[in-house]
Amino acid sequence: MNSHCCPEMREQVSFQCDRHKDLSECPDALVAYAARYDEYGLVNHDGGANMRVISHCPWCGRKLPESRRSQWFDELEALGFDEPTAQDIPEKYKTDAWYRGA
């Protein structure tokens, strides 16, 4: 479980809208956190589930952790997965457990 850098960031990444099923459709959703990759990003409000990765907190200015996205793909490739987002990968790689050693 990530503690996040400040109360504002914690509030943003735990935000859930009662009117919009997809946060990319909610104008109040500003920042998302992808635990699998340990990365933060600005929510793209274009109807998709993507985000623009950020390196510093917009509220407190702290440097955020480096994304582990490349490492995630590298480790799964080493295990023989060439399309890990479309394949049935080991359970620990579906969360942050793979880099936290859980």
C-alpha positions as CSV (number, residue, x, y, z in Angstrom):
1,M,0.0,0.0,0.0
2,N,1.4,3.4,-1.1
3,S,1.2,6.2,1.5
4,H,1.5,8.9,-1.3
5,C,3.3,12.1,-0.8
6,C,0.7,14.4,0.8
7,P,-3.0,14.5,1.9
8,E,-4.0,16.2,-1.3
9,M,-2.5,13.5,-3.5
10,R,-3.9,10.7,-1.3
11,E,-7.4,12.3,-1.7
12,Q,-7.0,12.6,-5.5
13,V,-5.8,9.0,-6.1
14,S,-8.6,7.6,-3.9
15,F,-11.3,9.8,-5.5
16,Q,-14.4,8.0,-6.7
17,C,-17.2,9.7,-8.6
18,D,-20.8,8.7,-7.9
19,R,-21.9,10.1,-11.3
20,H,-19.3,8.7,-13.6
21,K,-18.3,5.1,-13.9
22,D,-15.1,6.0,-15.8
23,L,-13.0,8.6,-14.2
24,S,-11.8,9.9,-17.6
25,E,-15.3,11.2,-18.0
26,C,-15.4,13.0,-14.6
27,P,-14.1,16.6,-14.7
28,D,-13.3,16.3,-11.0
29,A,-10.8,13.5,-11.4
30,L,-7.4,15.1,-11.8
31,V,-4.7,12.6,-10.9
32,A,-4.7,8.8,-11.1
33,Y,-2.3,6.3,-9.5
34,A,-1.3,3.0,-11.2
35,A,0.0,0.8,-8.4
36,R,1.1,-1.9,-10.9
37,Y,3.6,0.5,-12.3
38,D,4.0,2.8,-9.2
39,E,3.2,5.8,-11.4
40,Y,1.1,8.9,-11.1
41,G,-0.5,10.7,-13.9
42,L,-2.9,13.4,-15.0
43,V,-6.2,11.9,-16.1
44,N,-6.9,12.3,-19.8
45,H,-10.5,13.4,-20.2
46,D,-10.9,11.9,-23.6
47,G,-13.0,8.9,-22.9
48,G,-10.1,6.5,-22.6
49,A,-8.4,5.0,-19.6
50,N,-5.0,6.6,-20.2
51,M,-3.1,9.2,-18.2
52,R,-0.2,11.6,-18.7
53,V,2.6,10.4,-16.3
54,I,3.9,13.1,-14.0
55,S,7.2,13.3,-12.1
56,H,6.3,15.7,-9.3
57,C,3.3,16.2,-7.1
58,P,1.1,19.2,-8.3
59,W,0.4,20.1,-4.6
60,C,3.5,19.6,-2.5
61,G,6.1,19.5,-5.2
62,R,7.8,16.3,-4.1
63,K,9.4,14.1,-6.6
64,L,7.3,11.1,-7.3
65,P,8.7,7.6,-7.7
66,E,10.1,6.6,-11.1
67,S,7.6,4.6,-13.1
68,R,8.3,0.9,-13.0
69,R,6.4,0.3,-16.3
70,S,9.5,-0.7,-18.3
71,Q,10.7,-3.0,-15.5
72,W,7.2,-4.6,-15.4
73,F,7.3,-5.4,-19.1
74,D,11.0,-6.5,-18.9
75,E,10.3,-9.0,-16.1
76,L,7.3,-10.4,-17.8
77,E,9.1,-10.7,-21.1
78,A,11.9,-12.6,-19.2
79,L,9.1,-15.0,-18.0
80,G,8.0,-15.6,-21.6
81,F,5.1,-13.2,-21.9
82,D,5.3,-11.2,-25.1
83,E,1.8,-9.5,-24.7
84,P,1.4,-9.2,-20.9
85,T,-1.6,-6.8,-21.1
86,A,-3.5,-9.4,-23.1
87,Q,-2.2,-12.6,-21.5
88,D,-2.9,-14.4,-18.3
89,I,0.0,-13.3,-16.2
90,P,1.0,-14.4,-12.7
91,E,-1.3,-12.8,-10.1
92,K,1.5,-10.8,-8.4
93,Y,2.0,-8.8,-11.6
94,K,-1.6,-7.6,-11.5
95,T,-0.8,-5.4,-8.5
96,D,2.2,-3.8,-6.8
97,A,3.1,-7.1,-5.2
98,W,5.7,-7.9,-7.8
99,Y,8.0,-5.0,-6.7
100,R,7.0,-4.9,-3.1
101,G,8.0,-8.5,-2.6
102,A,4.5,-9.4,-1.2
